[in-house]
């Protein structure tokens, strides 16, 4: 059971308004009268709930991004290396990969943590402009 407090609601509203990756420090700087420890605790709760995605950047910093609530089983994420957009992909084709990994490698992947890095279509278009 999750409880929605005013602080959690305030944090979630700011996260939604960011519409991009953020660090805890960046989030904290946008909040009024919420302590840093509380921000960490509530963001961790949002990560546990699947509302916010936590990733480690190439610079080894921790980043977060709002995803909304996902109840789908067959999904993964695509992350653009240029603009940092994180896109949720719900696709049954991934089941074949899960099955292969499970059967051939005797490993049970956690699909809510799988991120495929690359370049998104928008950034790809920009790089082809002359």
PANUSE-867679 format. One record per residue: residue number from 1; residue in three letters; x, y negated, z of N, C-alpha, C in turn. Coordinates in nm, 4 decimals, m for minus. Layout:
BEGIN
[NUM, ALA, [X, Y, Z], [X, Y, Z], [X, Y, Z]];
...
//
This chain:
BEGIN
[1, UNK, [0.0843, 0.1191, 0.0000], [0.0000, 0.0000, 0.0000], [0.0879, m0.1242, 0.0000]];
[2, UNK, [0.0538, m0.2199, m0.0841], [0.1308, m0.3438, m0.0882], [0.0471, m0.4579, m0.0318]];
[3, UNK, [0.1145, m0.5472, 0.0328], [0.0485, m0.6638, 0.0892], [0.0960, m0.7872, 0.0154]];
[4, UNK, [0.0030, m0.8734, m0.0204], [0.0384, m0.9975, m0.0874], [0.0368, m1.1101, 0.0147]];
[5, UNK, [0.1530, m1.1604, 0.0442], [0.1634, m1.2742, 0.1334], [0.1749, m1.4001, 0.0491]];
[6, UNK, [0.1570, m1.5136, 0.1120], [0.1712, m1.6398, 0.0394], [0.3137, m1.6555, m0.0142]];
[7, UNK, [0.4117, m1.6114, 0.0643], [0.5504, m1.6213, 0.0188], [0.5735, m1.5336, m0.1040]];
[8, UNK, [0.5226, m1.4104, m0.0983], [0.5398, m1.3198, m0.2121], [0.4679, m1.3748, m0.3348]];
[9, UNK, [0.3496, m1.4285, m0.3135], [0.2727, m1.4870, m0.4240], [0.3469, m1.6064, m0.4838]];
[10, UNK, [0.4046, m1.6894, m0.3987], [0.4805, m1.8056, m0.4444], [0.6026, m1.7609, m0.5254]];
[11, UNK, [0.6759, m1.6618, m0.4741], [0.7936, m1.6100, m0.5449], [0.7531, m1.5523, m0.6797]];
[12, UNK, [0.6465, m1.4733, m0.6823], [0.6011, m1.4122, m0.8071], [0.5593, m1.5173, m0.9090]];
[13, UNK, [0.4931, m1.6234, m0.8643], [0.4534, m1.7310, m0.9558], [0.5744, m1.8003, m1.0170]];
[14, UNK, [0.6778, m1.8232, m0.9366], [0.7998, m1.8863, m0.9888], [0.8687, m1.7917, m1.0864]];
[15, UNK, [0.8754, m1.6628, m1.0522], [0.9375, m1.5636, m1.1415], [0.8661, m1.5612, m1.2759]];
[16, UNK, [0.7334, m1.5603, m1.2738], [0.6562, m1.5594, m1.3984], [0.6842, m1.6846, m1.4809]];
[17, UNK, [0.7008, m1.7984, m1.4147], [0.7237, m1.9238, m1.4864], [0.8631, m1.9298, m1.5487]];
[18, UNK, [0.9581, m1.8535, m1.4957], [1.0943, m1.8544, m1.5499], [1.0992, m1.7945, m1.6896]];
[19, UNK, [1.0214, m1.6900, m1.7131], [1.0111, m1.6274, m1.8449], [1.1462, m1.5866, m1.9047]];
[20, UNK, [1.2422, m1.5535, m1.8172], [1.3732, m1.5091, m1.8635], [1.4452, m1.4428, m1.7458]];
[21, UNK, [1.5655, m1.3961, m1.7732], [1.6477, m1.3388, m1.6670], [1.6831, m1.4458, m1.5648]];
[22, UNK, [1.6997, m1.4031, m1.4406], [1.7387, m1.4973, m1.3359], [1.8187, m1.4243, m1.2285]];
[23, UNK, [1.8943, m1.5011, m1.1540], [1.9638, m1.4477, m1.0373], [1.8845, m1.4874, m0.9136]];
[24, UNK, [1.9148, m1.4245, m0.8018], [1.8474, m1.4621, m0.6765], [1.8773, m1.6080, m0.6442]];
[25, UNK, [1.9984, m1.6527, m0.6674], [2.0344, m1.7926, m0.6393], [1.9503, m1.8879, m0.7234]];
[26, UNK, [1.9329, m1.8561, m0.8522], [1.8514, m1.9416, m0.9392], [1.7065, m1.9450, m0.8910]];
[27, UNK, [1.6552, m1.8309, m0.8492], [1.5187, m1.8254, m0.7969], [1.5086, m1.9039, m0.6673]];
[28, UNK, [1.6021, m1.8822, m0.5780], [1.6033, m1.9501, m0.4481], [1.6053, m2.1023, m0.4651]];
[29, UNK, [1.6828, m2.1507, m0.5616], [1.6927, m2.2945, m0.5865], [1.5597, m2.3551, m0.6314]];
[30, UNK, [1.4709, m2.2750, m0.6868], [1.3418, m2.3248, m0.7353], [1.2303, m2.3140, m0.6303]];
[31, UNK, [1.2609, m2.2478, m0.5197], [1.1603, m2.2276, m0.4150], [1.1762, m2.3300, m0.3036]];
[32, UNK, [1.0638, m2.3650, m0.2439], [1.0657, m2.4562, m0.1298], [1.0304, m2.3783, m0.0040]];
[33, UNK, [1.1074, m2.3984, 0.0974], [1.0804, m2.3485, 0.2327], [1.0697, m2.1960, 0.2460]];
[34, UNK, [1.1358, m2.1216, 0.1590], [1.1441, m1.9765, 0.1760], [1.2915, m1.9424, 0.1931]];
[35, UNK, [1.3229, m1.8730, 0.3012], [1.4608, m1.8402, 0.3316], [1.5204, m1.7414, 0.2317]];
[36, UNK, [1.6514, m1.7467, 0.2181], [1.7221, m1.6619, 0.1227], [1.7018, m1.5129, 0.1536]];
[37, UNK, [1.7045, m1.4765, 0.2812], [1.6831, m1.3367, 0.3196], [1.5447, m1.2900, 0.2773]];
[38, UNK, [1.4453, m1.3738, 0.2950], [1.3083, m1.3411, 0.2549], [1.2987, m1.3253, 0.1043]];
[39, UNK, [1.3674, m1.4114, 0.0298], [1.3669, m1.4027, m0.1163], [1.4250, m1.2678, m0.1587]];
[40, UNK, [1.5400, m1.2304, m0.1033], [1.6004, m1.1006, m0.1352], [1.5046, m0.9862, m0.1039]];
[41, UNK, [1.4459, m0.9897, 0.0150], [1.3562, m0.8819, 0.0593], [1.2344, m0.8699, m0.0315]];
[42, UNK, [1.1729, m0.9818, m0.0643], [1.0516, m0.9775, m0.1461], [1.0814, m0.9430, m0.2916]];
[43, UNK, [1.1940, m0.9877, m0.3443], [1.2315, m0.9495, m0.4815], [1.2608, m0.7997, m0.4856]];
[44, UNK, [1.3281, m0.7473, m0.3830], [1.3513, m0.6022, m0.3761], [1.2194, m0.5248, m0.3769]];
[45, UNK, [1.1203, m0.5763, m0.3067], [0.9866, m0.5131, m0.3066], [0.9260, m0.5153, m0.4462]];
[46, UNK, [0.9403, m0.6275, m0.5162], [0.8867, m0.6387, m0.6520], [0.9582, m0.5426, m0.7467]];
[47, UNK, [1.0864, m0.5207, m0.7235], [1.1614, m0.4233, m0.8028], [1.1078, m0.2831, m0.7747]];
[48, UNK, [1.0881, m0.2496, m0.6479], [1.0336, m0.1186, m0.6094], [0.8965, m0.0946, m0.6718]];
[49, UNK, [0.8159, m0.1988, m0.6789], [0.6809, m0.1880, m0.7353], [0.6830, m0.1782, m0.8873]];
[50, UNK, [0.7959, m0.2132, m0.9498], [0.8057, m0.2098, m1.0954], [0.7609, m0.3376, m1.1630]];
[51, UNK, [0.7369, m0.4414, m1.0849], [0.6943, m0.5695, m1.1390], [0.8129, m0.6496, m1.1916]];
[52, UNK, [0.9280, m0.6301, m1.1298], [1.0506, m0.6993, m1.1668], [1.1571, m0.5940, m1.1960]];
[53, UNK, [1.2353, m0.6172, m1.3001], [1.3428, m0.5257, m1.3395], [1.4753, m0.5836, m1.2933]];
[54, UNK, [1.5584, m0.4988, m1.2337], [1.6906, m0.5377, m1.1861], [1.7948, m0.4765, m1.2787]];
[55, UNK, [1.8870, m0.5591, m1.3289], [1.9943, m0.5090, m1.4146], [2.1270, m0.5707, m1.3717]];
[56, UNK, [2.2338, m0.5045, m1.4106], [2.3680, m0.5569, m1.3870], [2.4201, m0.6060, m1.5212]];
[57, UNK, [2.4605, m0.7319, m1.5263], [2.5095, m0.7909, m1.6499], [2.6520, m0.7494, m1.6809]];
[58, UNK, [2.6964, m0.7842, m1.8001], [2.8348, m0.7552, m1.8407], [2.9348, m0.8250, m1.7497]];
[59, UNK, [2.8901, m0.9312, m1.6822], [2.9756, m1.0055, m1.5900], [2.9707, m0.9484, m1.4481]];
[60, UNK, [2.9035, m0.8328, m1.4325], [2.8858, m0.7626, m1.3043], [2.7978, m0.8378, m1.2049]];
[61, UNK, [2.7252, m0.9386, m1.2500], [2.6277, m1.0061, m1.1656], [2.4939, m0.9338, m1.1760]];
[62, UNK, [2.4132, m0.9455, m1.0726], [2.2812, m0.8848, m1.0710], [2.1796, m0.9842, m1.1244]];
[63, UNK, [2.1002, m0.9374, m1.2209], [1.9975, m1.0199, m1.2819], [1.8622, m0.9522, m1.2654]];
[64, UNK, [1.7587, m1.0339, m1.2672], [1.6221, m0.9855, m1.2534], [1.5385, m1.0440, m1.3653]];
[65, UNK, [1.4300, m0.9744, m1.3985], [1.3379, m1.0270, m1.4984], [1.1985, m0.9739, m1.4696]];
[66, UNK, [1.0999, m1.0603, m1.4871], [0.9607, m1.0225, m1.4668], [0.9152, m0.9296, m1.5784]];
[67, UNK, [0.8525, m0.8195, m1.5413], [0.7994, m0.7255, m1.6394], [0.6494, m0.7080, m1.6286]];
[68, UNK, [0.5924, m0.7470, m1.5195], [0.4535, m0.7131, m1.4962], [0.4476, m0.5728, m1.4391]];
[69, UNK, [0.3305, m0.5199, m1.4242], [0.3141, m0.3862, m1.3685], [0.3052, m0.2860, m1.4821]];
[70, UNK, [0.3845, m0.1808, m1.4750], [0.3863, m0.0782, m1.5795], [0.3463, 0.0556, m1.5199]];
[71, UNK, [0.2424, 0.1148, m1.5738], [0.1975, 0.2457, m1.5287], [0.2221, 0.3532, m1.6331]];
[72, UNK, [0.3015, 0.3206, m1.7355], [0.3275, 0.4154, m1.8431], [0.4439, 0.5065, m1.8067]];
[73, UNK, [0.4346, 0.6308, m1.8517], [0.5400, 0.7265, m1.8208], [0.6502, 0.7269, m1.9255]];
[74, UNK, [0.6150, 0.7108, m2.0506], [0.7115, 0.7249, m2.1599], [0.7601, 0.5889, m2.2069]];
[75, UNK, [0.8486, 0.5301, m2.1274], [0.8957, 0.3979, m2.1649], [1.0440, 0.3812, m2.1343]];
[76, UNK, [1.0989, 0.2766, m2.1914], [1.2366, 0.2354, m2.1684], [1.2424, 0.0868, m2.2005]];
[77, UNK, [1.3608, 0.0297, m2.1946], [1.3748, m0.1134, m2.2164], [1.4809, m0.1413, m2.3218]];
[78, UNK, [1.4586, m0.2457, m2.3989], [1.5558, m0.2952, m2.4954], [1.6034, m0.4309, m2.4449]];
[79, UNK, [1.7345, m0.4477, m2.4332], [1.7890, m0.5731, m2.3821], [1.8804, m0.6358, m2.4867]];
[80, UNK, [1.8504, m0.7592, m2.5222], [1.9305, m0.8308, m2.6216], [2.0576, m0.8856, m2.5561]];
[81, UNK, [2.1707, m0.8547, m2.6178], [2.2998, m0.9013, m2.5665], [2.3231, m1.0497, m2.5916]];
[82, UNK, [2.2439, m1.1119, m2.6785], [2.2618, m1.2552, m2.7077], [2.1702, m1.3434, m2.6227]];
[83, UNK, [2.0399, m1.3137, m2.6239], [1.9450, m1.4016, m2.5533], [1.9006, m1.3439, m2.4189]];
[84, UNK, [1.9408, m1.2211, m2.3879], [1.9109, m1.1524, m2.2615], [1.7651, m1.1127, m2.2458]];
[85, UNK, [1.6863, m1.1240, m2.3533], [1.5462, m1.0827, m2.3457], [1.5417, m0.9339, m2.3141]];
[86, UNK, [1.4526, m0.8958, m2.2234], [1.4330, m0.7569, m2.1864], [1.2924, m0.7187, m2.2280]];
[87, UNK, [1.2824, m0.6220, m2.3178], [1.1530, m0.5833, m2.3731], [1.1164, m0.4423, m2.3301]];
[88, UNK, [0.9970, m0.4282, m2.2776], [0.9431, m0.2984, m2.2396], [0.8936, m0.2276, m2.3650]];
[89, UNK, [0.9325, m0.1005, m2.3827], [0.8889, m0.0226, m2.4981], [0.8174, 0.1005, m2.4470]];
[90, UNK, [0.6924, 0.1148, m2.4840], [0.6130, 0.2320, m2.4483], [0.6012, 0.3168, m2.5738]];
[91, UNK, [0.6731, 0.4299, m2.5784], [0.6811, 0.5067, m2.7010], [0.6922, 0.6558, m2.6688]];
[92, UNK, [0.5999, 0.7338, m2.7247], [0.6023, 0.8779, m2.7016], [0.7223, 0.9464, m2.7657]];
[93, UNK, [0.7880, 0.8819, m2.8603], [0.9068, 0.9408, m2.9244], [1.0177, 0.9673, m2.8230]];
[94, UNK, [1.0183, 0.8919, m2.7148], [1.1230, 0.9077, m2.6138], [1.1128, 1.0428, m2.5436]];
[95, UNK, [0.9960, 1.1052, m2.5491], [0.9767, 1.2361, m2.4851], [1.0755, 1.3380, m2.5408]];
[96, UNK, [1.1011, 1.3321, m2.6721], [1.1973, 1.4253, m2.7321], [1.3362, 1.4072, m2.6722]];
[97, UNK, [1.3753, 1.2827, m2.6484], [1.5054, 1.2578, m2.5879], [1.5080, 1.3096, m2.4444]];
[98, UNK, [1.4025, 1.2826, m2.3680], [1.3957, 1.3310, m2.2288], [1.4079, 1.4837, m2.2271]];
[99, UNK, [1.3313, 1.5496, m2.3167], [1.3335, 1.6962, m2.3221], [1.4732, 1.7478, m2.3561]];
[100, UNK, [1.5370, 1.6836, m2.4546], [1.6721, 1.7249, m2.4932], [1.7693, 1.7111, m2.3752]];
[101, UNK, [1.7668, 1.5974, m2.3106], [1.8570, 1.5729, m2.1978], [1.8301, 1.6733, m2.0868]];
[102, UNK, [1.7029, 1.6992, m2.0607], [1.6663, 1.7916, m1.9540], [1.7091, 1.9344, m1.9857]];
[103, UNK, [1.6788, 1.9812, m2.1064], [1.7080, 2.1203, m2.1428], [1.8554, 2.1438, m2.1740]];
[104, UNK, [1.9135, 2.0595, m2.2560], [2.0502, 2.0823, m2.3032], [2.1573, 2.0395, m2.2031]];
[105, UNK, [2.1235, 1.9412, m2.1196], [2.2232, 1.8884, m2.0275], [2.1851, 1.9105, m1.8815]];
[106, UNK, [2.0686, 1.9751, m1.8609], [2.0183, 2.0049, m1.7255], [2.0219, 1.8802, m1.6362]];
[107, UNK, [1.9652, 1.7750, m1.6919], [1.9635, 1.6466, m1.6222], [1.8253, 1.5857, m1.6372]];
[108, UNK, [1.7700, 1.5332, m1.5302], [1.6364, 1.4738, m1.5326], [1.6487, 1.3211, m1.5310]];
[109, UNK, [1.6360, 1.2571, m1.6479], [1.6548, 1.1116, m1.6531], [1.5411, 1.0350, m1.5862]];
[110, UNK, [1.5757, 0.9215, m1.5311], [1.4779, 0.8307, m1.4717], [1.4458, 0.7242, m1.5757]];
[111, UNK, [1.3358, 0.7426, m1.6491], [1.3075, 0.6565, m1.7636], [1.2799, 0.5112, m1.7284]];
[112, UNK, [1.2445, 0.4812, m1.6047], [1.2181, 0.3415, m1.5723], [1.3469, 0.2627, m1.5521]];
[113, UNK, [1.4609, 0.3284, m1.5646], [1.5885, 0.2599, m1.5504], [1.6689, 0.2596, m1.6796]];
[114, UNK, [1.6170, 0.3189, m1.7870], [1.6938, 0.3286, m1.9106], [1.6818, 0.1991, m1.9907]];
[115, UNK, [1.7974, 0.1414, m2.0188], [1.8045, 0.0167, m2.0939], [1.8964, 0.0391, m2.2133]];
[116, UNK, [1.8470, 0.0078, m2.3314], [1.9272, 0.0166, m2.4526], [1.9651, m0.1249, m2.4925]];
[117, UNK, [2.0951, m0.1508, m2.4954], [2.1444, m0.2830, m2.5302], [2.1628, m0.2948, m2.6800]];
[118, UNK, [2.1490, m0.4163, m2.7313], [2.1669, m0.4437, m2.8729], [2.1322, m0.5882, m2.9021]];
[119, UNK, [2.0933, m0.6144, m3.0259], [2.0557, m0.7498, m3.0682], [1.9103, m0.7469, m3.1143]];
[120, UNK, [1.8281, m0.8350, m3.0567], [1.6862, m0.8384, m3.0917], [1.6662, m0.8938, m3.2333]];
[121, UNK, [1.5453, m0.8750, m3.2859], [1.5181, m0.9183, m3.4234], [1.5318, m1.0696, m3.4399]];
[122, UNK, [1.4926, m1.1478, m3.3381], [1.5034, m1.2934, m3.3495], [1.6501, m1.3377, m3.3566]];
[123, UNK, [1.7342, m1.2815, m3.2713], [1.8762, m1.3174, m3.2726], [1.9442, m1.2643, m3.3983]];
[124, UNK, [1.8973, m1.1495, m3.4462], [1.9513, m1.0916, m3.5684], [1.9215, m1.1822, m3.6877]];
[125, UNK, [1.7991, m1.2384, m3.6911], [1.7627, m1.3308, m3.7988], [1.8498, m1.4549, m3.7966]];
[126, UNK, [1.8740, m1.5069, m3.6760], [1.9554, m1.6276, m3.6617], [2.0976, m1.6064, m3.7120]];
[127, UNK, [2.1521, m1.4869, m3.6892], [2.2911, m1.4611, m3.7304], [2.3042, m1.4436, m3.8817]];
[128, UNK, [2.1909, m1.4193, m3.9504], [2.1948, m1.4030, m4.0948], [2.1615, m1.5308, m4.1707]];
[129, UNK, [2.1340, m1.6383, m4.0976], [2.1040, m1.7669, m4.1626], [2.2343, m1.8332, m4.2057]];
[130, UNK, [2.2325, m1.8929, m4.3227], [2.3538, m1.9608, m4.3736], [2.3357, m2.1099, m4.3709]];
//
